[in-house]
C-alpha cells in the first residue's frame, strides 16, 4: 500500500442508514490497515478553508514579541503559542523545527469548569488581529462537527450503537493547532526535522495541509510513504486514545513532517480528544475471554496529561 485510501463522506453526511454503513466499512478498513486516510466531500466550504489558512499566515508573520505574549501557562492549559523548537515529539531526536498556536473549546473566564480548576479547561488566548478569532472559531466548530459525524461511523464499524461516542465528545479536550514549518535549514542538527516521528494522542486527527507537502506515514512494515496534499480533502488518522478504546483493533500510526522543499509550510490540525470526564475503557465489542482488555480505564483528562507531559518534558527541563 503506497497510497492512502480516500473515503467519500457524502453518504454519511446525507444521513441514510445505508450511507452510514458504507462509510463505516470504508473507515474501519482504513483504520485497521494503515490508520491514515483522506476524506473528501466533507461539506466544509473552501472559503472557510482559505480564510483559516490566511489567518494562520497572519499570526505567524507577527513580531516574535507579540507571539511570545501568547504563551501564558501553556504547559498547564495546552493553549497559546509554541515557539520554534518548543516541542519534542521524538524524544530520541532534537526538538522540532516548527512553531504552533493552540486553541481549545472556547470558554468564558467565569465558566464553572474554569472556576473549578478542571484540567485543561482555560480561556483561549487571542492575537490582536481583526476578525481572527471569529474565523478560527468557525473553523473549530466545523471540524468538531465533522469529527463527531465520523465517530458515528466508527461506532457502527465497531458493532456499537451509532451514538456511542456522542456524550463523550460533546465537550471535548479538542485542540485546533495552527502550524508553521520553515524550510529545513542547512545548519539543522543531526536528525532534526519539522515534526519528529510520533503518533497522535487523541481519538482522531483531521489535518488540513497546504500544497507544500512533507507529511510522511509509516506503513505497518516500517516503510515510509509520502502523503501528498489532495485538493479538497483532509488527511485523517487514528490516535492513541481510540486505539486504547478499541483494544488495538484500530492502531495509531507513526508519522513525521520533513519540509525539504525550500518553501514555508502551513498546516492546520484538529485533534479530537474526549471529554475530560469521559472514561476511556475497552469497548464491549473489542474484548472477549480470549482477548481481554489490554489497558485499564482512565479518564480523558488523565490520559491527555500523560501524553502532553511526555512531549514537553524535555523542553521544560532545558529551560
Backbone bond lengths (Angstrom), bond angles and torsions (degrees), N, CA, C in turn:
res aa  C-N    CA-C-N  psi(-1)  N-CA   C-N-CA  omega(-1)  CA-C   N-CA-C  phi
1 X - - - 1.465 - - 1.523 108.98 -
2 X 1.335 116.67 98.31 1.453 121.56 179.64 1.515 112.63 -97.60
3 X 1.313 117.77 -1.34 1.450 122.15 177.83 1.522 109.58 -132.04
4 X 1.315 116.05 145.91 1.459 120.27 177.99 1.521 109.38 -78.94
5 X 1.337 117.96 144.14 1.463 119.92 178.14 1.522 111.54 -66.43
6 X 1.322 115.36 152.58 1.467 122.66 177.84 1.519 107.92 -114.94
7 X 1.330 116.39 123.77 1.471 121.90 -176.17 1.527 108.99 -111.86
8 X 1.311 115.32 128.18 1.463 122.30 176.21 1.529 108.27 -86.05
9 X 1.333 116.84 118.20 1.465 120.69 -177.10 1.523 113.73 -89.55
10 X 1.330 117.67 -5.09 1.455 118.76 -176.03 1.523 113.26 -58.21
11 X 1.356 119.62 -40.82 1.467 118.16 177.93 1.533 113.05 -59.87
12 X 1.321 117.05 -34.50 1.469 120.61 177.31 1.517 110.66 -68.89
13 X 1.322 116.68 -46.45 1.463 121.10 -175.32 1.522 112.18 -72.46
14 X 1.326 117.06 -19.70 1.461 120.22 176.09 1.528 112.16 -69.25
15 X 1.341 116.41 -22.01 1.460 120.17 172.71 1.517 116.71 91.52
16 X 1.324 118.70 4.87 1.461 119.77 179.98 1.525 110.75 -84.49
17 X 1.325 116.07 153.56 1.463 120.31 177.70 1.520 110.99 -64.35
18 X 1.327 116.74 -39.46 1.461 120.09 178.71 1.528 110.91 -63.81
19 X 1.333 116.76 -40.50 1.449 120.55 178.41 1.516 112.26 -64.95
20 X 1.334 116.52 -39.80 1.459 121.46 176.95 1.528 110.35 -60.01
21 X 1.312 116.95 -45.03 1.471 120.63 -179.06 1.525 111.38 -67.91
22 X 1.322 116.80 -37.48 1.466 120.24 179.30 1.523 111.40 -62.72
23 X 1.327 116.35 -48.80 1.460 119.92 -179.91 1.529 110.42 -67.64
24 X 1.346 117.09 -36.60 1.464 120.27 178.15 1.525 110.80 -58.65
25 X 1.313 117.01 -44.02 1.463 120.60 -179.42 1.530 111.42 -65.42
26 X 1.327 116.65 -42.66 1.464 120.00 -179.23 1.524 111.89 -68.79
27 X 1.330 115.60 -42.50 1.456 119.83 -179.99 1.529 110.66 -67.08
28 X 1.327 116.32 -42.53 1.456 120.08 179.77 1.516 112.67 -61.89
29 X 1.330 116.58 -40.24 1.464 119.79 178.68 1.522 110.93 -63.44
30 X 1.330 116.67 -43.02 1.461 120.27 179.03 1.528 111.13 -65.31
31 X 1.337 116.84 -40.01 1.465 121.09 -178.62 1.524 111.70 -65.09
32 X 1.308 116.91 -33.93 1.458 120.80 -179.97 1.528 112.57 -79.70
33 X 1.337 116.61 -33.78 1.452 119.80 -170.43 1.526 113.20 -87.25
34 X 1.329 118.22 -48.57 1.461 119.69 -177.44 1.517 112.23 -133.50
35 X 1.335 118.12 -19.78 1.461 120.30 176.53 1.506 114.80 80.84
36 X 1.331 118.17 -0.67 1.460 124.13 177.73 1.519 108.62 -128.29
37 X 1.330 116.84 146.47 1.449 120.48 178.65 1.528 108.99 -165.63
38 X 1.312 115.58 156.85 1.455 121.66 171.77 1.525 109.17 -92.48
39 X 1.335 116.84 150.53 1.460 120.98 170.12 1.526 108.57 -126.63
40 X 1.320 115.78 135.53 1.456 121.29 177.85 1.525 108.83 -127.10
41 X 1.336 115.48 171.92 1.465 120.89 -174.95 1.532 110.41 53.38
42 X 1.334 114.51 52.04 1.462 122.53 -175.12 1.527 113.09 -95.67
43 X 1.328 117.22 -4.65 1.464 124.16 175.79 1.525 114.29 71.03
44 X 1.330 118.97 13.26 1.466 120.15 173.95 1.529 107.61 -92.75
45 X 1.335 118.37 121.19 1.467 121.63 -171.29 1.528 112.89 -61.44
46 X 1.309 116.55 142.85 1.460 121.17 177.08 1.525 110.85 -63.35
47 X 1.316 117.42 -31.38 1.471 119.49 178.12 1.518 111.22 -61.93
48 X 1.330 117.54 -38.84 1.465 120.72 177.95 1.524 110.56 -68.74
49 X 1.314 117.02 -39.87 1.470 120.99 176.84 1.527 110.25 -60.39
50 X 1.327 117.06 -46.37 1.465 120.62 178.36 1.526 111.08 -61.32
51 X 1.312 116.24 -40.58 1.468 120.34 -178.28 1.525 111.95 -65.57
52 X 1.323 117.18 -39.65 1.459 118.61 -177.06 1.526 110.83 -74.47
53 X 1.330 118.25 -31.79 1.465 119.37 172.97 1.535 110.66 -65.39
54 X 1.329 116.74 -41.12 1.464 120.19 178.18 1.531 110.66 -63.69
55 X 1.328 116.71 -38.81 1.463 120.71 177.78 1.525 110.62 -63.45
56 X 1.322 116.65 -41.32 1.452 120.75 179.62 1.529 110.95 -62.54
57 X 1.321 116.90 -45.40 1.466 120.34 179.67 1.522 111.38 -62.04
58 X 1.324 117.08 -38.45 1.466 120.77 177.89 1.528 111.04 -62.80
59 X 1.308 116.28 -42.96 1.460 119.69 -179.50 1.526 111.43 -62.96
60 X 1.326 116.81 -50.75 1.461 119.13 -172.74 1.524 113.20 -74.57
61 X 1.338 117.59 -14.81 1.458 120.11 175.06 1.525 112.05 -86.83
62 X 1.328 117.49 -2.93 1.460 121.39 179.45 1.530 110.30 -69.70
63 X 1.332 117.91 157.59 1.470 120.46 177.44 1.531 111.48 -57.47
64 X 1.318 115.20 146.44 1.456 120.28 -177.15 1.529 111.60 -58.19
65 X 1.312 117.45 -36.77 1.457 119.91 -178.74 1.527 110.81 -63.38
66 X 1.330 117.24 -35.66 1.463 120.45 178.63 1.524 110.99 -69.68
67 X 1.321 116.27 -39.19 1.465 119.07 179.30 1.528 110.94 -69.45
68 X 1.316 117.24 -40.42 1.460 120.10 -178.80 1.518 111.82 -66.47
69 X 1.335 117.71 -21.47 1.462 120.45 176.14 1.526 111.51 -69.30
70 X 1.327 116.84 -10.95 1.472 121.87 -178.45 1.528 111.77 -104.24
71 X 1.317 117.70 28.11 1.470 121.20 -179.28 1.529 112.73 -106.06
72 X 1.305 117.96 8.05 1.465 121.90 -171.74 1.529 112.45 -57.99
73 X 1.331 117.49 123.18 1.472 124.32 174.50 1.534 112.72 56.53
74 X 1.326 117.08 33.17 1.463 118.66 -174.73 1.529 112.00 -59.17
75 X 1.318 117.54 -44.25 1.465 119.80 -175.51 1.531 111.94 -64.45
76 X 1.309 116.62 -23.39 1.467 120.68 178.65 1.520 112.28 -88.96
77 X 1.340 116.68 -34.94 1.456 120.14 -170.33 1.528 114.09 -106.10
78 X 1.328 117.38 -20.17 1.464 122.35 -174.52 1.526 110.89 61.62
79 X 1.318 116.51 33.65 1.463 122.45 179.51 1.520 110.03 -131.26
80 X 1.321 115.16 147.15 1.446 120.65 175.57 1.517 112.84 105.55
81 X 1.323 114.62 -160.67 1.455 122.91 -170.31 1.527 111.71 -89.48
82 X 1.323 115.42 137.55 1.464 122.68 173.23 1.527 107.29 -115.57
83 X 1.332 118.57 113.57 1.463 119.88 -175.19 1.531 112.54 -71.67
84 X 1.311 114.85 168.43 1.449 121.09 176.92 1.532 109.55 -53.07
85 X 1.323 115.60 133.70 1.471 124.34 -178.12 1.526 112.37 65.73
86 X 1.343 116.55 21.11 1.460 120.35 -178.25 1.509 114.10 -89.16
87 X 1.327 117.04 2.59 1.463 120.38 179.60 1.520 108.53 -135.94
88 X 1.332 114.64 153.99 1.459 121.26 -171.19 1.531 107.22 -136.74
89 X 1.335 117.14 77.12 1.465 119.61 -173.20 1.520 113.06 -71.74
90 X 1.322 116.80 -33.60 1.468 120.77 176.15 1.517 107.77 -109.42
91 X 1.338 117.88 105.70 1.470 119.95 -174.57 1.523 113.74 -66.18
92 X 1.327 118.02 -11.71 1.467 120.42 179.12 1.514 112.54 -90.32
93 X 1.354 116.69 -2.83 1.457 120.88 -176.13 1.533 109.82 -127.03
94 X 1.338 117.07 167.17 1.468 119.51 176.76 1.533 111.58 -61.87
95 X 1.321 116.38 164.85 1.465 121.89 -176.89 1.532 111.18 -63.39
96 X 1.327 115.70 160.44 1.462 122.66 -170.02 1.524 112.86 -75.73
97 X 1.335 115.07 145.86 1.458 122.23 177.91 1.526 109.42 -92.72
98 X 1.310 115.29 72.47 1.463 120.77 178.72 1.516 108.79 -158.12
99 X 1.325 115.47 162.86 1.462 122.30 168.44 1.516 107.15 -125.93
100 X 1.333 116.30 156.07 1.459 119.91 -173.04 1.519 110.25 -147.32
101 X 1.321 114.17 164.34 1.459 120.94 174.58 1.521 108.08 -143.13
102 X 1.336 116.97 126.82 1.463 122.91 -175.24 1.524 111.61 -111.62
103 X 1.322 115.09 140.22 1.466 120.38 163.26 1.531 107.44 -128.70
104 X 1.330 114.85 159.15 1.456 120.82 175.29 1.513 110.19 -125.63
105 X 1.316 115.55 -162.86 1.461 120.74 176.34 1.523 108.50 -52.86
106 X 1.318 117.24 129.89 1.467 119.83 -172.60 1.514 110.46 -83.07
107 X 1.320 116.02 112.57 1.458 122.91 -177.18 1.525 109.44 -122.07
108 X 1.317 116.17 147.97 1.468 120.89 175.65 1.527 109.65 -80.81
109 X 1.321 116.19 160.82 1.467 121.02 -177.04 1.521 112.27 -62.79
110 X 1.337 117.52 -24.56 1.465 119.77 -179.59 1.531 112.67 -98.00
111 X 1.320 117.17 13.41 1.459 119.93 176.25 1.532 109.12 -61.39
112 X 1.342 118.64 133.64 1.467 120.47 -177.98 1.521 113.60 -55.61
113 X 1.322 117.73 -30.26 1.466 120.14 -179.57 1.524 111.75 -70.10
114 X 1.312 115.64 -33.06 1.469 119.06 176.37 1.520 110.20 -75.79
115 X 1.319 116.94 -43.34 1.468 120.47 179.61 1.525 111.40 -62.32
116 X 1.329 116.77 -31.17 1.467 120.48 179.47 1.525 112.36 -81.16
117 X 1.337 117.31 -7.73 1.455 120.56 -179.91 1.517 113.63 75.24
118 X 1.346 117.23 27.30 1.466 119.68 179.05 1.522 109.90 -58.91
119 X 1.335 117.70 143.21 1.464 120.82 -176.50 1.524 112.29 -62.07
120 X 1.333 114.51 135.72 1.467 123.40 177.09 1.527 113.36 61.41
121 X 1.323 117.24 17.91 1.454 120.27 171.00 1.526 107.30 -100.06
122 X 1.326 115.46 123.48 1.464 119.94 -176.36 1.516 108.71 -161.09
123 X 1.322 115.19 163.05 1.465 118.63 173.44 1.522 108.32 -75.60
124 X 1.307 116.19 146.29 1.453 120.24 173.78 1.521 110.21 -73.26
125 X 1.321 115.78 151.71 1.458 122.21 174.05 1.526 107.82 -100.52
126 X 1.313 116.51 136.79 1.466 120.03 -173.12 1.517 111.12 -125.96
127 X 1.324 117.60 132.68 1.472 119.29 173.04 1.523 110.61 -69.21
128 X 1.305 115.52 155.62 1.460 120.91 -179.17 1.532 109.12 -86.42
129 X 1.333 114.70 73.06 1.454 121.92 -178.27 1.528 108.47 -130.00
130 X 1.315 119.39 130.59 1.468 121.86 -176.16 1.530 112.45 -58.08
131 X 1.329 115.87 132.20 1.471 124.71 175.31 1.531 113.54 62.79
132 X 1.314 117.16 6.52 1.465 120.43 -176.30 1.533 110.77 -66.84
133 X 1.308 116.00 -48.77 1.461 120.70 -178.55 1.523 111.12 -58.74
134 X 1.311 117.04 -45.34 1.467 120.92 -176.89 1.526 111.24 -62.59
135 X 1.319 116.78 -41.54 1.469 120.72 179.89 1.522 111.18 -63.90
136 X 1.324 115.90 -47.81 1.471 120.04 -175.47 1.529 110.77 -68.33
137 X 1.332 117.87 -39.42 1.462 119.68 177.97 1.528 112.01 -67.23
138 X 1.318 117.71 -36.14 1.462 120.16 177.24 1.525 110.12 -62.42
139 X 1.313 115.63 -41.38 1.471 119.61 178.39 1.534 110.70 -67.37
140 X 1.323 117.18 -43.79 1.470 121.54 177.00 1.529 110.24 -52.56
141 X 1.318 116.57 -50.41 1.464 120.35 -177.60 1.530 111.58 -63.49
142 X 1.336 116.83 -36.04 1.467 120.28 -178.12 1.525 111.46 -67.64
143 X 1.335 117.48 -45.92 1.468 118.47 -178.29 1.535 111.18 -76.14
144 X 1.312 117.50 -28.37 1.470 119.83 173.66 1.529 109.67 -62.08
145 X 1.315 117.35 -46.34 1.467 120.59 177.96 1.529 110.84 -61.99
146 X 1.319 116.80 -40.24 1.465 119.97 178.49 1.531 110.84 -64.01
147 X 1.322 116.59 -42.36 1.461 120.08 179.14 1.517 112.71 -61.92
148 X 1.319 116.94 -38.85 1.469 120.22 178.33 1.532 110.68 -67.40
149 X 1.321 116.90 -37.88 1.455 119.96 175.57 1.526 111.29 -61.75
150 X 1.313 115.92 -43.47 1.461 120.01 179.89 1.527 111.13 -64.14
151 X 1.319 116.80 -32.21 1.472 119.47 178.29 1.525 112.15 -68.81
152 X 1.293 117.99 -22.82 1.469 119.17 174.53 1.526 109.99 -67.72
153 X 1.330 116.23 -38.75 1.460 119.92 175.48 1.528 110.97 -69.38
154 X 1.318 116.54 -39.09 1.468 120.11 177.61 1.529 110.44 -59.80
155 X 1.331 116.46 -44.95 1.467 120.52 -179.81 1.531 110.94 -60.16
156 X 1.319 117.38 -43.52 1.465 120.59 179.18 1.525 110.51 -63.02
157 X 1.330 116.98 -43.17 1.466 119.45 178.45 1.518 111.94 -59.97
158 X 1.317 116.92 -31.15 1.471 121.44 -177.64 1.532 112.09 -94.15
159 X 1.333 115.69 18.03 1.472 121.58 175.52 1.526 112.73 60.58
160 X 1.316 115.39 35.04 1.463 121.57 173.95 1.529 108.29 -114.61
161 X 1.320 116.18 169.94 1.460 119.55 174.74 1.531 109.20 -65.65
162 X 1.322 116.20 147.21 1.464 119.97 -178.47 1.522 112.31 -58.19
163 X 1.325 117.54 -24.88 1.468 121.45 -177.06 1.530 112.86 -90.33
164 X 1.327 118.22 7.04 1.470 120.89 -173.33 1.531 112.29 -52.23
165 X 1.320 117.99 -42.69 1.469 121.03 -175.44 1.527 113.44 -91.34
166 X 1.333 118.26 -4.42 1.463 120.24 -172.52 1.521 112.88 -55.23
167 X 1.332 117.31 -48.85 1.465 120.41 -176.44 1.528 112.38 -85.15
168 X 1.307 116.84 4.82 1.470 121.45 177.73 1.526 111.43 -106.06
169 X 1.342 115.64 -5.72 1.462 120.37 -177.13 1.528 112.17 -131.14
170 X 1.338 116.79 16.49 1.464 118.83 -176.77 1.524 113.22 -89.83
171 X 1.321 118.51 -9.65 1.464 123.28 172.27 1.525 107.71 -146.55
172 X 1.312 117.15 61.68 1.471 120.68 -164.37 1.523 113.99 -79.27
173 X 1.311 114.00 165.60 1.460 121.66 169.04 1.530 108.55 -87.64
174 X 1.300 115.48 46.64 1.461 121.19 -177.78 1.527 109.87 -75.44
175 X 1.312 115.33 149.03 1.462 121.42 178.33 1.517 109.48 -128.49
176 X 1.320 115.45 128.32 1.457 120.94 168.15 1.524 106.26 -99.14
177 X 1.323 115.12 122.47 1.469 120.40 -174.55 1.522 110.12 -121.23
178 X 1.314 116.28 118.95 1.458 122.32 172.08 1.524 107.56 -88.63
179 X 1.330 116.88 135.59 1.459 121.35 -173.29 1.520 111.01 -130.75
180 X 1.319 115.02 139.81 1.464 121.92 176.12 1.521 108.66 -131.20
181 X 1.333 115.28 125.24 1.457 122.42 178.96 1.528 108.86 -116.03
182 X 1.318 118.82 117.42 1.471 118.89 174.45 1.527 109.21 -72.53
183 X 1.322 117.40 166.07 1.466 118.58 174.16 1.533 110.41 -58.16
184 X 1.319 117.17 145.49 1.456 121.78 179.13 1.530 109.27 -58.63
185 X 1.324 118.72 117.38 1.468 119.77 -176.51 1.531 111.33 -77.67
186 X 1.340 117.31 147.66 1.478 119.93 178.08 1.522 112.66 -60.22
187 X 1.339 116.58 -27.98 1.469 120.41 -175.83 1.527 112.94 -92.04
188 X 1.344 118.13 15.42 1.468 119.91 179.42 1.523 110.20 -61.85
189 X 1.327 115.22 149.31 1.459 119.85 177.50 1.524 110.31 -67.08
190 X 1.306 115.78 158.98 1.459 120.87 178.13 1.532 110.18 -57.73
191 X 1.334 116.29 123.80 1.463 120.66 178.89 1.513 114.83 83.27
192 X 1.333 117.92 1.75 1.466 120.56 -177.88 1.529 110.02 -88.22
193 X 1.343 116.37 124.00 1.457 121.88 -178.32 1.530 109.14 -134.26
194 X 1.328 116.18 -176.79 1.460 120.21 -176.92 1.508 113.49 -60.49
195 X 1.322 116.98 -49.41 1.467 122.51 175.53 1.513 107.39 -141.90
196 X 1.322 116.31 120.49 1.451 120.81 -177.61 1.523 112.34 -65.89
197 X 1.305 115.29 162.74 1.459 121.33 -179.43 1.526 110.44 -57.57
198 X 1.338 115.45 129.15 1.461 120.18 -177.12 1.518 109.42 -162.11
199 X 1.311 115.21 167.22 1.458 122.02 165.66 1.526 107.43 -112.53
200 X 1.325 116.90 155.14 1.465 120.30 -179.99 1.528 109.97 -82.24
201 X 1.330 115.60 157.28 1.457 120.64 -168.99 1.527 114.48 -86.91
202 X 1.304 117.03 -34.60 1.457 120.55 -166.57 1.512 114.75 -87.92
203 X 1.324 115.55 -150.65 1.459 120.60 178.98 1.512 111.66 -81.87
204 X 1.324 115.57 -53.43 1.460 119.94 -178.33 1.520 108.69 -148.39
205 X 1.322 115.46 146.84 1.456 122.32 176.13 1.520 108.62 -112.30
206 X 1.321 115.76 135.10 1.465 122.23 175.81 1.520 106.11 -116.15
207 X 1.316 116.21 106.33 1.465 122.50 -171.57 1.516 110.92 -106.91
208 X 1.323 114.87 133.89 1.457 122.44 175.57 1.527 107.50 -113.73
209 X 1.328 118.29 99.48 1.468 120.17 179.37 1.521 111.33 -92.03
210 X 1.337 116.85 155.95 1.458 118.68 172.01 1.530 108.70 -83.76
211 X 1.330 117.03 -169.88 1.464 119.45 -173.55 1.522 113.77 -86.75
212 X 1.336 117.49 6.35 1.460 120.49 -179.11 1.523 111.42 -74.51
213 X 1.327 117.37 -33.17 1.464 120.28 -176.56 1.512 111.41 81.22
214 X 1.312 116.42 -166.03 1.460 121.17 179.05 1.514 114.19 119.20
215 X 1.350 117.60 -18.33 1.457 120.13 178.03 1.527 109.60 -73.13
216 X 1.323 115.71 132.33 1.461 121.80 177.05 1.523 109.17 -127.91
217 X 1.322 115.87 138.15 1.464 123.15 -174.50 1.523 109.16 -120.21
218 X 1.326 115.99 137.59 1.460 120.40 -178.93 1.534 110.42 -93.93
219 X 1.305 116.84 119.11 1.452 121.05 177.01 1.527 110.22 -67.92
220 X 1.332 115.59 168.00 1.462 119.91 -179.13 1.537 112.35 -61.69
221 X 1.354 117.04 -26.03 1.466 119.39 179.12 1.522 112.64 -86.41
222 X 1.340 117.41 5.09 1.461 122.15 177.50 1.510 114.98 93.49
223 X 1.335 117.83 -8.61 1.454 121.63 179.42 1.524 110.88 -73.58
224 X 1.325 116.22 140.29 1.461 120.99 177.44 1.525 109.72 -93.77
225 X 1.333 116.42 134.04 1.456 121.57 176.03 1.519 108.81 -125.65
226 X 1.324 115.83 149.85 1.464 120.95 178.63 1.529 109.65 -82.34
227 X 1.322 115.57 146.98 1.465 121.83 177.24 1.525 107.97 -117.29
228 X 1.311 117.49 85.02 1.468 119.90 -176.76 1.516 111.52 -67.60
229 X 1.322 115.56 156.58 1.461 120.70 177.08 1.528 109.60 -70.53
230 X 1.325 116.12 134.44 1.461 122.49 173.05 1.523 107.12 -112.10
231 X 1.305 116.17 121.94 1.456 120.33 -176.89 1.533 110.93 -57.17
232 X 1.326 115.30 130.42 1.458 120.27 177.87 1.512 114.92 81.71
233 X 1.327 117.76 6.10 1.475 120.49 -177.67 1.524 110.53 -123.64
234 X 1.325 115.48 148.33 1.454 122.54 169.38 1.527 109.33 -93.60
235 X 1.336 115.58 153.58 1.459 120.88 167.77 1.522 106.96 -100.06
236 X 1.319 116.87 127.89 1.471 121.29 -179.43 1.516 110.07 -121.11
237 X 1.318 115.35 151.41 1.464 118.81 174.95 1.518 111.28 -149.12
238 X 1.316 113.90 154.78 1.461 122.76 178.29 1.525 109.12 -78.61
239 X 1.336 116.50 138.33 1.453 121.08 178.75 1.519 112.59 -105.50
240 X 1.332 115.22 172.72 1.460 121.95 -175.35 1.528 113.00 -60.60
241 X 1.338 117.15 -33.77 1.459 119.60 -176.38 1.530 111.10 -67.99
242 X 1.329 117.01 -41.28 1.465 119.54 177.43 1.522 110.75 -69.82
243 X 1.314 117.06 -31.95 1.453 120.75 173.02 1.532 110.07 -59.26
244 X 1.315 116.14 -41.99 1.463 121.06 179.60 1.526 110.75 -67.27
245 X 1.327 117.41 -43.18 1.457 121.87 179.45 1.530 111.34 -60.95
246 X 1.334 116.02 -34.24 1.467 120.17 -175.07 1.522 113.53 -97.75
247 X 1.337 116.35 9.45 1.471 119.56 176.81 1.526 111.14 58.38
248 X 1.336 115.26 38.37 1.468 123.54 -179.92 1.525 113.51 69.11
249 X 1.342 117.15 17.06 1.463 118.61 169.34 1.522 108.75 -64.32
250 X 1.327 115.83 -45.28 1.457 121.85 167.70 1.534 106.36 -98.18
251 X 1.322 116.53 141.18 1.463 120.04 179.63 1.521 108.95 -126.31
252 X 1.327 115.46 129.42 1.460 119.11 177.61 1.533 109.51 -69.94
253 X 1.313 115.43 153.74 1.457 121.31 -169.81 1.521 111.10 -119.17
254 X 1.340 118.41 130.52 1.464 120.22 175.78 1.525 111.20 -62.34
255 X 1.323 114.97 143.98 1.459 120.93 176.85 1.518 108.82 -152.70
256 X 1.321 116.14 169.48 1.457 121.55 -176.94 1.525 108.39 -155.31
257 X 1.329 116.11 169.96 1.459 121.56 175.71 1.525 108.16 -126.69
258 X 1.325 115.28 125.47 1.459 122.35 176.94 1.526 107.06 -123.75
259 X 1.317 117.64 107.28 1.464 120.83 -178.62 1.522 109.73 -98.19
260 X 1.332 116.16 83.00 1.455 121.22 -179.21 1.522 111.95 -104.90
261 X 1.347 116.43 24.19 1.463 121.27 -175.39 1.519 113.44 -87.15
262 X 1.320 116.85 -15.29 1.456 119.91 -173.39 1.518 113.37 81.51
263 X 1.335 117.69 6.42 1.470 122.65 -178.82 1.524 110.33 -117.78
264 X 1.321 116.03 158.55 1.459 120.81 170.93 1.531 108.47 -68.09
265 X 1.317 116.98 139.90 1.465 120.98 178.55 1.529 109.01 -120.85
266 X 1.336 115.80 135.17 1.460 121.77 175.68 1.527 108.72 -125.00
267 X 1.307 116.03 142.15 1.460 120.43 171.31 1.520 108.71 -147.12
268 X 1.320 115.06 160.44 1.462 121.39 -177.35 1.519 107.18 -131.94
269 X 1.311 115.90 115.65 1.462 121.23 -174.72 1.524 110.37 -112.92
270 X 1.318 115.49 135.38 1.461 121.16 174.05 1.520 107.78 -114.93
271 X 1.327 115.44 117.02 1.464 121.94 -178.86 1.526 108.22 -103.43
272 X 1.311 116.54 113.59 1.466 120.13 -177.15 1.529 109.37 -95.52
273 X 1.330 114.83 96.13 1.460 122.24 174.33 1.528 108.82 -95.69
274 X 1.322 118.25 154.37 1.468 120.08 -176.77 1.521 113.15 -72.05
275 X 1.327 115.46 171.73 1.464 121.49 173.48 1.531 109.21 -54.34
276 X 1.327 118.63 149.04 1.467 119.80 -178.66 1.517 113.65 -62.11
277 X 1.354 117.00 -31.69 1.463 119.48 -178.94 1.530 112.75 -95.15
278 X 1.322 117.54 3.86 1.469 119.84 176.17 1.527 109.57 -68.37
279 X 1.310 116.12 137.32 1.464 120.29 176.85 1.518 109.11 -89.16
280 X 1.321 115.57 115.82 1.458 120.96 178.35 1.530 107.12 -89.69
281 X 1.318 115.30 104.12 1.460 120.41 -178.91 1.521 108.57 -141.75
282 X 1.293 115.46 159.77 1.462 121.36 -174.75 1.528 111.53 -57.31
283 X 1.333 116.50 127.36 1.454 121.12 177.56 1.531 110.15 -66.51
284 X 1.324 115.56 146.86 1.464 120.39 -175.44 1.515 112.61 -56.99
285 X 1.336 117.06 -37.49 1.457 120.15 -176.67 1.520 113.34 -76.12
286 X 1.342 116.68 -7.74 1.466 120.46 -175.94 1.518 112.98 -105.79
287 X 1.330 116.50 11.55 1.464 119.38 178.77 1.516 109.96 -138.91
288 X 1.314 114.97 159.89 1.462 122.45 179.31 1.524 107.33 -161.81
289 X 1.352 118.45 170.26 1.469 119.25 175.99 1.532 112.70 -56.46
290 X 1.320 115.89 -32.12 1.464 119.62 179.59 1.531 111.69 -82.37
291 X 1.326 116.16 -18.55 1.462 120.94 -177.64 1.530 109.26 -136.80
292 X 1.320 116.61 72.99 1.469 120.01 -176.91 1.526 111.39 -68.72
293 X 1.334 115.20 164.44 1.462 121.12 179.95 1.529 110.60 -60.70
294 X 1.330 116.24 131.99 1.469 121.40 -179.24 1.517 112.99 -84.53
295 X 1.339 116.62 -24.15 1.457 120.68 -171.35 1.523 110.43 -124.15
296 X 1.336 117.78 138.42 1.464 119.54 176.53 1.522 110.62 -72.56
297 X 1.327 117.41 156.29 1.473 119.98 176.64 1.528 111.20 -60.73
298 X 1.328 115.20 148.84 1.455 121.36 179.23 1.530 107.89 -152.84
299 X 1.309 116.66 150.59 1.463 118.97 177.83 1.523 110.15 -76.14
300 X 1.326 115.55 156.61 1.450 119.75 178.03 1.520 112.35 -58.93
301 X 1.328 117.90 -38.97 1.462 121.49 -179.45 1.520 111.61 -67.99
302 X 1.329 117.11 -45.16 1.471 119.58 -179.41 1.522 110.95 -64.89
303 X 1.324 115.65 -36.61 1.459 118.63 179.72 1.523 110.83 -65.51
304 X 1.338 117.13 -45.95 1.456 119.77 179.91 1.522 111.34 -62.26
305 X 1.319 117.70 -38.08 1.462 120.66 -179.96 1.520 111.57 -60.80
306 X 1.326 116.81 -42.34 1.471 118.69 -179.57 1.518 110.68 -61.91
307 X 1.312 117.31 -36.10 1.458 120.93 -177.89 1.532 111.79 -74.42
308 X 1.330 117.01 -44.85 1.453 120.09 -179.08 1.523 111.55 -66.86
309 X 1.312 116.91 -38.81 1.461 120.18 178.51 1.529 110.77 -57.96
310 X 1.328 116.51 -40.51 1.457 120.16 -178.61 1.526 111.65 -66.81
311 X 1.339 117.50 -35.34 1.466 121.22 -177.19 1.519 112.97 -75.53
312 X 1.325 116.74 -36.37 1.459 119.71 -172.35 1.522 113.94 -102.38
313 X 1.315 118.70 -11.04 1.458 120.75 -176.83 1.529 112.25 -58.50
314 X 1.354 119.64 -45.01 1.472 118.03 179.09 1.529 112.18 -61.29
315 X 1.336 117.56 -36.75 1.457 119.99 179.08 1.518 110.91 -70.21
316 X 1.327 117.31 -43.75 1.466 120.60 177.91 1.530 111.08 -60.20
317 X 1.328 115.95 -40.94 1.466 119.95 -178.59 1.522 112.47 -65.29
318 X 1.326 115.48 -28.56 1.463 119.57 -178.57 1.523 113.33 -81.76
319 X 1.334 116.76 -12.52 1.460 120.39 -176.19 1.533 111.31 -81.50
